[in-house]
Amino acid sequence: MVFRLRSAWAFGTLDHVMTAPSFLLIGAQKAGTTWLAGMLDQHPEIHTPARKELHHFDLRANLERGTEAYLADIGASPGVRVVGEATPNYLGVLAVPEGAEARLAAGGVQLAEHPEVVDDPAGEIHACYPDLDLVVMFRDPVARAVSAWRHHIRRGRISPRTSFRDACGRHGILTMGFYHHHLRRWLELYPRERLLVHIFEEGVKASPEKTIRSTFEHLGVDPSFEPRNVHQAANERASDLELHLRAIRPGLADRVTKLVPAVTRVNWPRIAPTDDDRAFLADLYRDDVRALEALLDRPLDVWESVRP
């Protein structure tokens, strides 16, 4: 799909032809999407934007900028075989299964309102691009929620002194983990064969080369291409002490770790969910995981945290 945009310059006009996306890496957040996006970006037949996450369809302010602005952000010219972008929040941020809000409230979790977030990114995307190929990555939902909590601490959105239970109702930390609920919406709009599902523990951790090859095949590009740094982790986990230093002052953690590299291995003062928090998460996600197993027709025994 090609769009023509016209931009006025000082000495006339210049036509810009831009290509719409043919695929999206839609999530889940903290499930290896940064790593896979980095592998896709290296392929000579694939164009991805310089910025990994465009957030066009999940944030209202970006959606209101319109299609032309989105295509300009992607920046693909004619002749590129495959064009796509990776925004994990597209999978779903705020939607929860029926009855989940009551269970969260019973567990002492209050869901925050996020008026800036689009309610139905899948619907918005399908209205613009109904023929996309889609790639999704899932990770043990308990581990994903804990990782997301630490991610938002690292970004300065949550204080490291805030307990997991007090923080997890914000920023989709919990709600993004209802994989079946979110994926079912996408499958209402796109045929199953358009969707490639990776399981983080089986793919990124255990068989990264196979994950990359199957993704290339799904997108219709040369699967024999071998990207660099396949075994190099993206978004390395920050130590607990680093997170505390980041919260004190921007840039402090970087300066201290440069002087004392051992800081990257110091997990004190501790930032971790309690055993009760983990049990709460396991109970919360168990039914959704079982429904996901049925939907995908594959066991997810590798997610031991949600097993009874």
C-alpha positions as CSV (number, residue, x, y, z in Angstrom):
1,M,0.0,0.0,0.0
2,V,1.5,3.3,-1.0
3,F,0.5,6.9,0.0
4,R,1.6,10.1,-1.7
5,L,2.2,13.1,0.6
6,R,2.9,16.6,-0.7
7,S,5.2,19.0,1.3
8,A,5.6,22.6,0.5
9,W,9.2,23.8,0.3
10,A,10.6,27.3,-0.2
11,F,11.0,26.9,-3.9
12,G,8.0,24.8,-4.8
13,T,6.6,21.4,-3.9
14,L,8.1,18.0,-3.5
15,D,6.1,14.7,-3.7
16,H,6.9,12.1,-1.0
17,V,5.7,8.6,-1.6
18,M,5.5,6.5,1.6
19,T,4.7,2.9,2.1
20,A,2.2,1.7,4.7
21,P,3.1,-1.1,7.2
22,S,2.6,-4.7,6.1
23,F,3.3,-6.2,9.6
24,L,3.2,-5.2,13.2
25,L,5.0,-6.7,16.3
26,I,2.1,-6.1,18.7
27,G,3.4,-7.3,22.1
28,A,3.5,-8.3,24.7
29,Q,5.5,-5.8,26.7
30,K,8.5,-7.2,28.5
31,A,8.4,-10.5,26.5
32,G,11.3,-10.1,24.2
33,T,9.9,-7.6,21.7
34,T,12.9,-5.3,21.8
35,W,15.2,-8.2,21.0
36,L,13.1,-9.4,18.1
37,A,12.6,-5.9,16.7
38,G,16.4,-5.6,16.7
39,M,16.7,-8.8,14.7
40,L,14.1,-7.7,12.2
41,D,15.7,-4.3,11.7
42,Q,18.9,-6.0,10.5
43,H,17.2,-7.8,7.6
44,P,17.9,-6.1,4.3
45,E,14.4,-6.8,3.0
46,I,12.7,-5.3,6.1
47,H,12.2,-1.6,6.9
48,T,11.5,-0.6,10.5
49,P,11.4,3.0,11.8
50,A,14.4,4.4,13.7
51,R,12.3,4.6,16.8
52,K,11.1,1.2,18.0
53,E,7.8,2.1,19.5
54,L,5.6,4.6,17.6
55,H,2.6,4.2,19.9
56,H,0.4,5.6,17.1
57,F,-2.7,3.4,17.8
58,D,-2.6,3.1,21.6
59,L,-2.2,6.8,22.6
60,R,-5.0,9.2,21.7
61,A,-2.7,12.2,21.0
62,N,-0.8,10.2,18.4
63,L,-3.9,8.7,16.8
64,E,-5.3,12.2,16.4
65,R,-2.2,13.2,14.4
66,G,-3.6,11.1,11.5
67,T,-2.3,8.6,9.0
68,E,0.0,10.9,7.2
69,A,2.0,11.6,10.4
70,Y,2.1,7.9,11.1
71,L,3.5,7.1,7.7
72,A,6.1,9.9,8.1
73,D,7.2,8.4,11.4
74,I,7.6,5.0,9.7
75,G,9.6,6.6,6.9
76,A,9.5,3.8,4.4
77,S,10.0,4.6,0.7
78,P,8.7,2.6,-2.3
79,G,10.7,-0.5,-3.2
80,V,11.1,-1.8,0.4
81,R,9.7,-5.3,0.4
82,V,8.4,-5.5,4.0
83,V,7.6,-2.6,6.3
84,G,6.6,-2.8,9.9
85,E,6.9,-1.5,13.4
86,A,6.9,-2.8,17.0
87,T,4.7,-1.3,19.7
88,P,3.9,-3.9,22.4
89,N,1.1,-1.8,23.8
90,Y,-1.0,-2.5,20.7
91,L,-1.8,-6.0,22.0
92,G,-4.0,-4.4,24.7
93,V,-3.4,-2.2,27.8
94,L,-6.5,-1.6,29.9
95,A,-9.1,-4.2,28.9
96,V,-9.7,-6.9,31.5
97,P,-11.8,-10.1,31.4
98,E,-15.3,-10.1,33.0
99,G,-15.0,-10.3,36.8
100,A,-11.3,-9.4,36.9
101,E,-11.9,-5.9,38.3
102,A,-13.7,-7.4,41.3
103,R,-10.9,-9.9,41.9
104,L,-8.3,-7.1,41.7
105,A,-10.2,-5.0,44.2
106,A,-10.5,-8.0,46.5
107,G,-6.7,-8.3,46.3
108,G,-6.3,-4.7,47.2
109,V,-5.4,-3.5,43.7
110,Q,-7.0,-0.3,42.4
111,L,-6.9,0.1,38.7
112,A,-5.8,3.6,37.7
113,E,-7.5,5.5,34.9
114,H,-5.5,6.3,31.8
115,P,-7.6,8.6,29.6
116,E,-4.6,9.1,27.3
117,V,-4.8,5.4,26.2
118,V,-6.9,4.2,23.3
119,D,-9.6,1.7,24.4
120,D,-9.4,-0.6,21.3
121,P,-6.1,-0.3,19.4
122,A,-6.9,-3.5,17.5
123,G,-10.0,-2.0,16.1
124,E,-8.2,1.2,15.1
125,I,-5.5,-0.7,13.4
126,H,-7.8,-3.0,11.5
127,A,-9.8,0.0,10.2
128,C,-6.7,1.3,8.6
129,Y,-4.8,-1.9,7.7
130,P,-7.0,-5.0,7.5
131,D,-4.4,-7.2,5.7
132,L,-1.4,-7.0,8.2
133,D,0.8,-9.9,9.2
134,L,1.0,-9.9,13.0
135,V,3.7,-11.2,15.4
136,V,3.1,-11.6,19.2
137,M,5.3,-12.7,22.0
138,F,4.1,-14.1,25.3
139,R,6.0,-14.6,28.5
140,D,5.0,-16.1,31.9
141,P,2.5,-13.5,33.0
142,V,3.7,-13.4,36.6
143,A,7.3,-12.8,35.5
144,R,6.1,-10.3,32.9
145,A,4.1,-8.3,35.5
146,V,7.1,-8.1,37.8
147,S,9.4,-7.1,35.0
148,A,7.0,-4.4,33.9
149,W,6.9,-3.0,37.5
150,R,10.7,-2.7,37.5
151,H,10.6,-1.2,34.0
152,H,8.3,1.6,35.2
153,I,10.5,2.1,38.3
154,R,13.5,2.4,36.0
155,R,11.6,5.0,33.8
156,G,10.8,7.1,36.9
157,R,7.1,6.6,36.7
158,I,6.9,4.6,40.0
159,S,9.0,5.1,43.2
160,P,11.2,2.1,44.1
161,R,9.7,2.5,47.6
162,T,6.2,1.8,46.4
163,S,5.1,-1.8,47.0
164,F,4.2,-4.0,44.1
165,R,0.6,-4.3,45.2
166,D,0.2,-0.5,45.4
167,A,1.8,0.0,42.0
168,C,0.6,-2.8,39.8
169,G,-2.8,-1.2,39.0
170,R,-1.1,1.4,36.9
171,H,0.4,1.5,33.4
172,G,-1.0,-1.8,32.4
173,I,1.4,-3.7,34.7
174,L,-1.3,-6.2,35.6
175,T,-3.9,-5.7,32.8
176,M,-1.4,-6.4,30.0
177,G,-1.0,-9.9,31.3
178,F,-4.5,-11.1,30.3
179,Y,-3.1,-12.5,27.0
180,H,-6.1,-14.6,26.0
181,H,-8.5,-11.7,26.6
182,H,-6.4,-9.3,24.4
183,L,-5.6,-11.9,21.7
184,R,-9.2,-12.9,21.3
185,R,-10.0,-9.3,20.2
186,W,-7.3,-9.5,17.5
187,L,-8.6,-12.8,16.2
188,E,-12.1,-11.3,15.9
189,L,-10.5,-9.0,13.2
190,Y,-7.6,-11.0,11.7
191,P,-7.5,-14.6,10.5
192,R,-5.5,-17.0,12.6
193,E,-3.0,-17.6,9.8
194,R,-2.0,-13.9,9.9
195,L,-0.8,-14.3,13.5
196,L,2.6,-15.8,14.6
197,V,2.8,-16.5,18.3
198,H,6.2,-16.9,20.1
199,I,6.6,-18.0,23.7
200,F,9.5,-16.2,25.3
201,E,10.7,-19.1,27.4
202,E,10.6,-21.6,24.5
203,G,11.9,-19.2,21.8
204,V,14.0,-16.2,22.9
205,K,15.6,-18.1,25.8
206,A,15.8,-21.6,24.5
207,S,15.9,-21.3,20.7
208,P,16.5,-17.8,19.4
209,E,17.7,-18.8,16.0
210,K,14.5,-20.8,15.4
211,T,12.4,-17.8,16.6
212,I,14.1,-15.5,14.1
213,R,13.9,-17.9,11.2
214,S,10.2,-18.6,11.7
215,T,9.5,-14.9,11.9
216,F,11.3,-14.2,8.7
217,E,9.3,-17.0,7.1
218,H,6.0,-15.6,8.4
219,L,6.9,-12.1,7.0
220,G,7.9,-13.6,3.6
221,V,11.5,-12.6,3.6
222,D,14.7,-14.6,3.2
223,P,14.8,-16.9,6.2
224,S,18.4,-17.8,5.8
225,F,19.6,-14.3,6.8
226,E,21.6,-14.4,10.0
227,P,21.4,-11.2,12.1
228,R,24.2,-10.2,14.5
229,N,24.1,-10.5,18.3
230,V,21.4,-13.1,18.4
231,H,22.4,-14.2,21.9
232,Q,22.8,-10.7,23.3
233,A,19.9,-9.7,25.7
234,A,18.1,-6.5,25.1
235,N,17.1,-4.2,28.0
236,E,19.5,-5.7,30.6
237,R,17.9,-5.9,34.0
238,A,19.1,-3.1,36.3
239,S,20.1,-4.1,39.9
240,D,18.0,-3.0,42.8
241,L,20.6,-0.5,43.9
242,E,20.7,1.0,40.4
243,L,17.0,1.6,40.5
244,H,17.2,3.4,43.8
245,L,20.0,5.6,42.5
246,R,18.0,6.5,39.4
247,A,15.1,7.6,41.6
248,I,17.4,9.9,43.6
249,R,18.7,11.9,40.7
250,P,18.7,11.4,36.8
251,G,22.1,10.2,35.7
252,L,23.3,9.3,39.1
253,A,23.2,5.6,38.5
254,D,25.2,5.9,35.3
255,R,27.9,7.9,37.0
256,V,28.1,5.6,40.0
257,T,28.3,2.4,38.0
258,K,31.0,3.9,35.8
259,L,33.1,4.5,39.0
260,V,32.0,1.3,40.8
261,P,30.9,-1.4,38.2
262,A,29.9,-3.8,41.1
263,V,26.8,-1.6,41.7
264,T,25.2,-3.4,38.8
265,R,25.2,-6.6,40.9
266,V,23.9,-5.2,44.2
267,N,20.3,-6.1,44.8
268,W,19.8,-4.0,48.0
269,P,17.7,-2.3,49.2
270,R,15.5,-5.1,47.9
271,I,12.8,-4.4,45.2
272,A,10.8,-7.5,44.8
273,P,7.2,-8.7,45.2
274,T,6.3,-10.8,48.2
275,D,5.4,-14.5,48.0
276,D,1.8,-13.4,48.6
277,D,2.0,-11.0,45.7
278,R,3.2,-13.9,43.4
279,A,0.5,-16.2,44.6
280,F,-2.1,-13.4,44.0
281,L,-0.8,-13.0,40.4
282,A,-0.8,-16.8,39.7
283,D,-4.4,-17.0,40.9
284,L,-5.3,-14.0,38.8
285,Y,-3.9,-15.3,35.5
286,R,-4.5,-19.0,35.8
287,D,-7.9,-19.1,34.0
288,D,-6.7,-16.8,31.3
289,V,-3.7,-19.0,30.6
290,R,-5.9,-22.1,30.4
291,A,-8.1,-20.3,27.9
292,L,-5.0,-19.2,25.9
293,E,-3.8,-22.8,25.8
294,A,-7.1,-23.8,24.3
295,L,-7.1,-20.9,21.8
296,L,-3.5,-21.7,20.6
297,D,-4.0,-25.5,20.9
298,R,-0.6,-25.8,22.7
299,P,0.4,-26.4,26.3
300,L,2.1,-23.7,28.3
301,D,3.6,-25.9,31.0
302,V,6.8,-23.8,30.8
303,W,4.9,-21.2,32.8
304,E,5.3,-23.0,36.1
305,S,4.2,-20.0,38.2
306,V,0.6,-20.3,37.1
307,R,0.4,-24.1,37.7
308,P,-1.8,-25.1,40.6
